[in-house]
Amino acid sequence: MMGEEYKKLSLKEFDRAAEKFDDDDPSVYNMCRRDYPDVLAEAVMEPFSDLLDAGCGTGAMLGMFRKDYPDRNYTGVDLSEKMIETATKKHINGIRFVAGDCENLPFAAGSFDVVTCSMSFHHYPNPEKFFMSLHRVLRPGGRFILRDMASNSRVMMWLINHIEVPIANKVMHKGDVHVYSRADMQRLCDASGMQLELYEVRKGFRLHCVVRKRIICYWKRDTMTRRCTAIRPPMCWLGFMGICV
């Protein structure tokens, strides 16, 4: 399938699920809420003021963040306008909900300290575009915290990507695209100027991954004295990598 076909399937699935997404029935969506505490625990390991949840659905995870840490700024973005409508109807103060494509995040450069994404990434047909968009909206040193599906077994990963995902799309009309190995994540990071800090498969085939936007401090060379002076970008507080320009 082409990229837009995957997106149409995902839209159809989640538009249909929007009104029932927060129900307590034992659905796969309910099970995904078990991922939220780990995302929260990871996010608060470092200070942050502005957080974006990519593929936010009805805003359930952001509501949890807001309840525990009400002094931060929260934004949620989702491809499904019906999901965003449902989220907006909750009238949660301090959270902004925006309908948009995560492969082209509709926010200004350097808007966020943290971007989270829980059980949404495997729906993105163009992950390279998502990572480039992440790099743009994150501030220097900012983090991307990902929860998704994975396995430490190469055989299992092959079965998921080549058997389970195609069958689910054909039979259940889902928009699942791919689940990502460590090598896949490293490739995406290398191509987008990001740094893979953690790739860990936890209980229940859950991937817990942390990626950081690299900080580069450039050096300006004086042609007369041949001395180099560091030119550091804003918020360069994690050290530096010297590159002469």
SERO-4910 file (N, C-alpha, C, O; in steps of 0.05 Angstrom, whole numbers):
BEGIN
 pado doro    nc1    nc2    nc3   cac1   cac2   cac3    cc1    cc2    cc3    oc1    oc2    oc3
  Met    A     17    -24      0      0      0      0     17     25      0     40     25      9
  Met    A      7     47    -11     20     72    -10     14     87     16     -4     79     31
  Gly    A     30    107     22     28    121     47      1    132     53     -9    129     75
  Glu    A    -12    144     33    -38    156     38    -60    135     43    -79    140     57
  Glu    A    -56    111     32    -74     89     37    -73     80     66    -94     75     79
  Tyr    A    -49     78     77    -46     72    105    -60     93    123    -74     86    142
  Lys    A    -56    118    116    -68    140    132    -99    139    130   -112    144    150
  Lys    A   -110    132    107   -139    130    104   -150    108    122   -171    111    135
  Leu    A   -135     85    123   -144     63    140   -143     71    169   -161     65    185
  Ser    A   -121     84    177   -119     93    205   -140    113    212   -152    112    234
  Leu    A   -146    132    194   -167    151    199   -194    138    203   -209    145    221
  Lys    A   -200    119    186   -225    105    188   -228     91    214   -249     92    227
  Glu    A   -206     77    222   -207     62    248   -210     81    272   -227     76    289
  Phe    A   -195    102    273   -195    119    297   -218    139    297   -227    148    318
  Asp    A   -228    147    274   -252    163    273   -276    147    285   -292    157    300
  Arg    A   -277    121    277   -298    104    287   -295     99    317   -315     96    332
  Ala    A   -270     98    327   -265     92    355   -266    116    374   -266    112    398
  Ala    A   -268    140    363   -265    164    379   -284    165    403   -276    172    425
  Glu    A   -309    160    398   -329    163    419   -326    141    441   -335    146    463
  Lys    A   -314    118    434   -312     97    453   -283     93    464   -277     75    480
  Phe    A   -265    111    455   -237    107    461   -231    107    491   -212     93    499
  Asp    A   -246    122    506   -240    124    535   -257    105    552   -257    107    576
  Asp    A   -273     87    539   -289     69    554   -272     49    570   -249     46    564
  Asp    A   -284     37    590   -270     17    606   -272    -11    597   -265    -30    611
  Asp    A   -282    -15    572   -285    -42    562   -257    -53    556   -238    -38    551
  Pro    A   -253    -80    557   -227    -92    554   -217    -92    525   -211   -113    514
  Ser    A   -215    -68    513   -206    -66    485   -176    -61    484   -163    -57    504
  Val    A   -165    -62    459   -137    -57    456   -130    -29    464   -108    -23    473
  Tyr    A   -149    -10    460   -144     17    467   -142     20    498   -125     35    508
  Asn    A   -159      6    512   -157      6    541   -130     -5    551   -118      5    569
  Met    A   -121    -26    538    -96    -39    545    -72    -20    541    -53    -21    555
  Cys    A    -75     -3    521    -53     16    515    -48     37    537    -27     49    539
  Arg    A    -69     41    554    -65     60    576    -45     51    596    -35     67    612
  Arg    A    -39     25    596    -18     15    614      9     27    608     27     25    625
  Asp    A     12     37    584     38     49    576     42     77    588     65     86    590
  Tyr    A     21     91    595     23    119    603     41    123    627     57    142    626
  Pro    A     40    108    649     57    113    672     86    112    665    102    128    676
  Asp    A     95     94    648    123     92    641    132    117    625    154    127    628
  Val    A    114    127    608    121    151    593    123    175    611    142    191    609
  Leu    A    105    177    630    106    199    650    131    197    666    145    217    670
  Ala    A    138    174    676    162    170    692    187    178    677    205    190    688
  Glu    A    188    172    651    211    179    635    212    209    630    234    221    632
  Ala    A    189    221    625    189    250    619    199    267    642    213    286    638
  Val    A    191    260    667    197    276    690    225    271    701    233    282    721
  Met    A    241    254    687    268    250    696    286    274    691    307    277    703
  Glu    A    277    292    674    290    317    668    270    340    668    247    335    662
  Pro    A    278    364    674    260    387    674    249    392    646    263    389    626
  Phe    A    224    401    644    213    409    618    190    428    624    178    428    645
  Ser    A    184    445    604    162    464    606    141    459    585    117    464    590
  Asp    A    149    450    561    130    447    539    132    419    528    153    410    519
  Leu    A    109    405    528    108    377    519     87    373    498     65    384    500
  Leu    A     94    358    477     76    351    455     71    321    456     90    306    457
  Asp    A     46    313    454     40    284    451     31    280    422     10    290    413
  Ala    A     47    265    407     41    259    379     24    234    377     31    213    388
  Gly    A      1    236    363    -18    215    363    -33    213    389    -35    192    401
  Cys    A    -42    236    398    -53    239    426    -80    226    430    -88    223    453
  Gly    A    -94    219    408   -121    208    411   -139    227    425   -141    250    418
  Thr    A   -153    218    446   -172    235    460   -159    249    484   -173    261    500
  Gly    A   -133    249    485   -119    264    506   -116    251    533   -111    265    553
  Ala    A   -121    225    535   -120    211    560    -93    213    574    -92    218    598
  Met    A    -72    209    559    -45    211    572    -38    239    580    -27    244    601
  Leu    A    -46    259    564    -41    286    571    -56    294    595    -47    310    612
  Gly    A    -80    283    599    -96    289    623    -82    279    648    -83    292    668
  Met    A    -68    256    645    -53    245    668    -29    263    674    -23    269    697
  Phe    A    -15    272    653      7    291    657     -2    316    671     10    326    690
  Arg    A    -24    327    661    -35    352    671    -43    350    701    -39    368    717
  Lys    A    -54    327    708    -63    322    736    -39    322    755    -40    334    776
  Asp    A    -17    309    747      6    306    764     25    330    763     39    336    782
  Tyr    A     26    343    740     44    366    736     29    389    722     33    394    698
  Pro    A     12    403    737     -5    423    725      9    449    717     -3    466    703
  Asp    A     34    452    724     49    477    718     64    476    691     80    494    686
  Arg    A     59    456    675     72    454    649     52    460    626     28    461    631
  Asn    A     63    464    602     46    470    579     45    444    562     65    433    554
  Tyr    A     20    436    555     16    411    541      1    416    514    -18    432    513
  Thr    A      9    401    494     -4    402    468     -7    374    458     11    357    461
  Gly    A    -30    368    445    -34    342    433    -41    346    403    -55    364    396
  Val    A    -30    328    387    -36    329    358    -44    301    349    -33    281    358
  Asp    A    -64    300    331    -74    274    321    -85    278    293    -96    299    287
  Leu    A    -81    257    276    -91    259    249   -121    258    248   -133    270    229
  Ser    A   -134    245    267   -163    243    268   -176    267    280   -172    273    304
  Glu    A   -191    282    264   -205    305    274   -226    297    294   -232    313    313
  Lys    A   -238    274    291   -258    265    311   -245    259    338   -257    264    359
  Met    A   -221    248    338   -206    245    363   -202    272    377   -205    274    401
  Ile    A   -193    291    361   -188    318    371   -214    331    382   -214    344    402
  Glu    A   -236    327    367   -262    337    377   -269    325    404   -278    339    422
  Thr    A   -266    299    406   -272    285    432   -254    296    454   -263    300    476
  Ala    A   -228    299    448   -209    310    468   -217    338    477   -216    344    500
  Thr    A   -224    355    457   -231    383    463   -256    385    480   -258    403    497
  Lys    A   -274    366    477   -299    367    492   -295    362    522   -312    368    538
  Lys    A   -272    351    529   -265    346    557   -260    372    572   -261    373    597
  His    A   -253    393    557   -248    420    569   -226    418    591   -231    427    614
  Ile    A   -204    406    585   -182    403    604   -165    428    602   -152    433    582
  Asn    A   -164    444    623   -149    469    623   -119    463    621   -109    444    632
  Gly    A   -106    479    605    -77    477    602    -68    457    581    -44    452    578
  Ile    A    -87    446    565    -79    428    544    -91    439    517   -115    445    516
  Arg    A    -74    441    497    -83    450    471    -84    426    452    -64    411    451
  Phe    A   -106    422    438   -109    400    420   -110    410    391   -125    429    385
  Val    A    -94    397    374    -92    406    346    -95    382    327    -82    361    332
  Ala    A   -111    385    306   -113    364    286    -90    368    266    -87    390    255
  Gly    A    -74    347    261    -52    351    243    -38    324    238    -42    304    251
  Asp    A    -21    325    218     -6    301    210     21    301    224     37    320    222
  Cys    A     27    279    238     52    277    253     76    276    235     99    281    244
  Glu    A     73    270    210     95    270    191    102    298    182    122    302    168
  Asn    A     85    317    189     90    346    184     78    362    207     57    375    203
  Leu    A     91    360    230     80    372    254     74    402    250     92    417    243
  Pro    A     50    411    256     42    439    250     50    458    272     33    472    283
  Phe    A     76    459    279     85    476    301    112    489    292    126    479    275
  Ala    A    118    511    305    142    526    298    167    511    308    165    494    326
  Ala    A    189    517    296    214    505    304    221    511    333    217    533    342
  Gly    A    232    490    347    240    494    374    217    499    394    221    514    413
  Ser    A    194    487    389    171    493    406    170    476    432    156    483    451
  Phe    A    184    452    432    179    433    454    205    423    466    226    420    452
  Asp    A    204    417    492    226    404    506    224    374    503    244    359    503
  Val    A    199    364    502    193    335    501    171    330    480    151    345    479
  Val    A    175    309    465    153    298    448    149    269    456    168    254    457
  Thr    A    124    262    462    118    234    469    101    222    446     88    237    431
  Cys    A    102    196    445     86    182    425     81    154    435     99    138    437
  Ser    A     56    148    442     49    122    454     31    106    435      8    114    431
  Met    A     41     84    425     25     65    408     12     79    384    -10     73    377
  Ser    A     27     97    372     18    110    348     38    108    325     31    109    302
  Phe    A     64    106    332     86    107    312     83     86    291     90     90    268
  His    A     73     62    298     72     40    278     51     46    257     48     30    238
  His    A     36     67    259     17     75    239     28     94    218     15    101    199
  Tyr    A     53    104    222     64    125    205     78    113    180     98     99    183
  Pro    A     67    118    156     79    106    133    106    118    124    121    105    110
  Asn    A    112    142    134    137    155    127    152    163    152    152    187    159
  Pro    A    164    144    166    177    151    192    200    170    189    205    185    208
  Glu    A    213    171    166    235    190    162    224    219    164    237    236    175
  Lys    A    201    223    152    189    250    153    182    257    182    185    280    190
  Phe    A    172    238    197    165    243    225    190    251    241    189    270    256
  Phe    A    212    237    237    236    243    251    247    270    244    258    284    261
  Met    A    246    277    219    255    304    210    237    326    223    247    347    230
  Ser    A    211    320    225    193    339    237    198    341    267    197    363    279
  Leu    A    205    318    279    213    318    308    237    336    312    237    352    330
  His    A    257    332    295    282    348    298    276    378    297    288    393    311
  Arg    A    257    385    280    251    413    276    236    425    301    244    446    310
  Val    A    217    411    312    201    422    333    213    419    361    206    433    380
  Leu    A    233    401    364    246    398    389    267    420    393    280    429    374
  Arg    A    271    428    418    292    446    425    319    431    427    318    407    431
  Pro    A    341    444    425    367    430    428    368    415    455    363    426    476
  Gly    A    375    390    453    375    373    477    348    361    484    345    346    504
  Gly    A    327    368    469    301    358    474    298    328    469    314    317    455
  Arg    A    278    316    482    275    287    481    250    278    466    229    291    467
  Phe    A    252    255    453    229    241    442    226    215    457    245    198    458
  Ile    A    203    211    470    198    187    486    177    170    471    154    179    467
  Leu    A    185    146    464    168    129    447    160    104    461    177     90    473
  Arg    A    134     97    460    124     71    468    110     58    444     93     71    431
  Asp    A    118     34    438    106     21    415    109     -9    419    114    -19    441
  Met    A    107    -24    397    110    -53    398    138    -61    388    148    -49    369
  Ala    A    149    -83    399    175    -93    390    180   -120    403    167   -128    422
  Ser    A    201   -133    394    210   -158    406    240   -160    403    252   -149    384
  Asn    A    253   -174    422    281   -179    420    288   -201    401    311   -205    394
  Ser    A    267   -215    392    271   -238    373    268   -228    345    248   -216    337
  Arg    A    289   -233    329    287   -225    301    265   -241    286    252   -230    268
  Val    A    262   -266    294    240   -282    281    213   -270    287    196   -267    270
  Met    A    209   -262    312    183   -250    320    179   -224    305    156   -219    296
  Met    A    199   -208    303    196   -182    289    189   -187    260    173   -173    248
  Trp    A    202   -207    247    196   -214    220    167   -223    217    153   -215    199
  Leu    A    158   -240    235    130   -249    235    110   -227    238     90   -226    224
  Ile    A    116   -208    256     98   -185    260     96   -168    234     74   -162    225
  Asn    A    120   -161    223    120   -143    200    111   -156    174    100   -143    157
  His    A    115   -182    171    109   -195    145     84   -213    146     74   -220    125
  Ile    A     74   -220    170     50   -236    172     28   -222    186      6   -218    175
  Glu    A     33   -214    211     11   -203    228      1   -176    217    -23   -172    214
  Val    A     20   -158    211     11   -131    202     -4   -132    175    -26   -120    173
  Pro    A      5   -146    155    -10   -148    130    -38   -161    134    -57   -152    121
  Ile    A    -39   -182    150    -65   -195    155    -84   -176    169   -108   -174    162
  Ala    A    -74   -162    190    -91   -143    205   -102   -121    186   -125   -113    188
  Asn    A    -85   -112    168    -94    -91    150   -115   -101    130   -134    -87    123
  Lys    A   -111   -126    121   -130   -137    101   -156   -146    113   -177   -141    102
  Val    A   -154   -159    136   -178   -170    148   -193   -150    166   -218   -148    165
  Met    A   -178   -135    182   -190   -116    201   -189    -88    192   -199    -70    205
  His    A   -178    -83    168   -176    -56    156   -163    -36    175   -172    -14    178
  Lys    A   -140    -45    186   -125    -28    203   -103    -14    186    -97    -23    164
  Gly    A    -91      7    197    -71     22    182    -43     18    194    -27     36    194
  Asp    A    -38     -6    205    -11    -12    216      9    -14    193      3    -24    171
  Val    A     33     -3    198     53     -2    177     77    -20    184     85    -37    168
  His    A     90    -16    207    115    -29    213    121    -26    243    113     -6    255
  Val    A    135    -46    254    146    -43    281    177    -43    277    187    -56    259
  Tyr    A    191    -29    295    218    -21    289    239    -34    308    235    -34    332
  Ser    A    260    -44    296    282    -56    311    301    -34    320    298    -10    313
  Arg    A    321    -41    337    341    -22    345    355    -10    320    361     14    319
  Ala    A    362    -28    301    376    -19    277    359      1    261    369     21    251
  Asp    A    333     -4    260    314     15    247    315     42    260    317     63    247
  Met    A    313     42    287    313     67    302    339     82    299    340    106    297
  Gln    A    361     67    299    387     80    295    389     93    268    400    114    265
  Arg    A    379     79    248    380     90    221    363    116    219    372    135    207
  Leu    A    340    116    231    323    140    231    336    163    246    334    186    238
  Cys    A    350    157    268    364    177    283    387    189    267    391    213    266
  Asp    A    403    171    255    426    180    239    418    199    217    432    218    210
  Ala    A    395    192    204    386    208    181    374    235    189    372    253    172
  Ser    A    367    238    214    353    263    223    369    279    243    359    300    252
  Gly    A    393    271    249    409    287    268    401    283    297    404    300    314
  Met    A    389    259    303    380    253    330    399    232    341    414    219    327
  Gln    A    398    228    368    415    209    381    397    189    396    381    196    413
  Leu    A    401    163    391    387    142    404    400    137    431    423    128    433
  Glu    A    385    142    453    396    138    480    386    113    493    401    101    510
  Leu    A    363    104    487    352     80    500    334     65    481    315     77    469
  Tyr    A    338     39    478    320     21    463    317     -3    480    336    -19    483
  Glu    A    293     -7    492    289    -28    511    262    -41    506    242    -28    506
  Val    A    263    -68    503    237    -82    500    229    -92    528    243   -108    540
  Arg    A    206    -83    537    196    -90    563    174   -110    561    167   -120    540
  Lys    A    163   -117    584    142   -138    586    119   -132    567    111   -109    564
  Gly    A    109   -153    555     86   -149    537     93   -139    509     76   -126    496
  Phe    A    118   -144    500    127   -135    474    125   -105    471    119    -94    450
  Arg    A    130    -91    493    129    -62    493    157    -49    489    175    -55    505
  Leu    A    159    -33    469    184    -18    464    183      8    480    164     23    479
  His    A    205     12    495    208     37    510    234     49    498    256     38    502
  Cys    A    231     72    485    254     84    470    256    114    477    236    128    479
  Val    A    281    123    480    286    151    484    307    161    463    328    149    460
  Val    A    300    182    450    316    194    429    320    224    437    302    237    446
  Arg    A    344    234    432    349    262    439    359    278    414    374    267    397
  Lys    A    350    302    413    361    320    392    389    329    400    393    341    421
  Arg    A    408    324    382    435    330    388    439    361    391    425    377    379
  Ile    A    459    368    408    467    396    410    494    398    397    513    384    404
  Ile    A    496    417    378    522    421    365    530    450    370    515    469    364
  Cys    A    554    454    381    566    480    384    586    484    362    606    470    361
  Tyr    A    582    504    346    600    509    324    624    527    333    621    543    351
  Trp    A    646    523    319    670    539    324    675    556    300    676    547    277
  Lys    A    680    582    305    686    601    284    716    605    284    728    612    304
  Arg    A    729    601    261    758    603    259    766    631    249    756    640    228
  Asp    A    783    645    264    794    671    255    816    665    235    836    653    242
  Thr    A    813    675    211    833    668    190    860    682    195    881    672    185
  Met    A    861    703    211    886    717    216    901    703    239    925    698    236
  Thr    A    887    697    261    901    686    284    899    655    285    914    642    300
  Arg    A    881    644    268    876    615    268    865    605    294    866    581    300
  Arg    A    854    623    310    842    615    335    812    609    330    799    622    313
  Cys    A    801    590    345    773    583    343    757    593    367    766    589    390
  Thr    A    735    605    362    717    615    382    691    599    381    679    597    360
  Ala    A    681    588    404    656    573    405    633    591    401    630    612    415
  Ile    A    615    583    384    589    597    380    567    578    388    560    560    373
  Arg    A    557    581    412    537    562    422    509    571    417    502    594    422
  Pro    A    492    553    408    464    559    404    449    561    431    460    552    451
  Pro    A    425    573    432    410    575    457    406    548    470    404    527    456
  Met    A    406    547    496    400    523    512    422    502    508    416    478    511
  Cys    A    447    510    502    468    490    499    479    484    526    499    496    534
  Trp    A    467    466    540    474    461    568    482    432    573    486    424    596
  Leu    A    485    416    552    492    388    555    520    381    545    526    358    540
  Gly    A    537    402    541    563    397    530    563    404    500    543    416    491
  Phe    A    584    398    486    585    406    458    601    388    441    618    372    450
  Met    A    596    390    415    612    376    395    624    398    377    609    413    364
  Gly    A    650    400    376    662    422    361    663    417    331    673    396    322
  Ile    A    653    436    316    655    435    287    664    462    277    650    482    281
  Cys    A    686    463    263    696    489    253    680    497    228    675    481    210
  Val    A    673    523    227    659    533    203    673    559    194    664    571    175
***
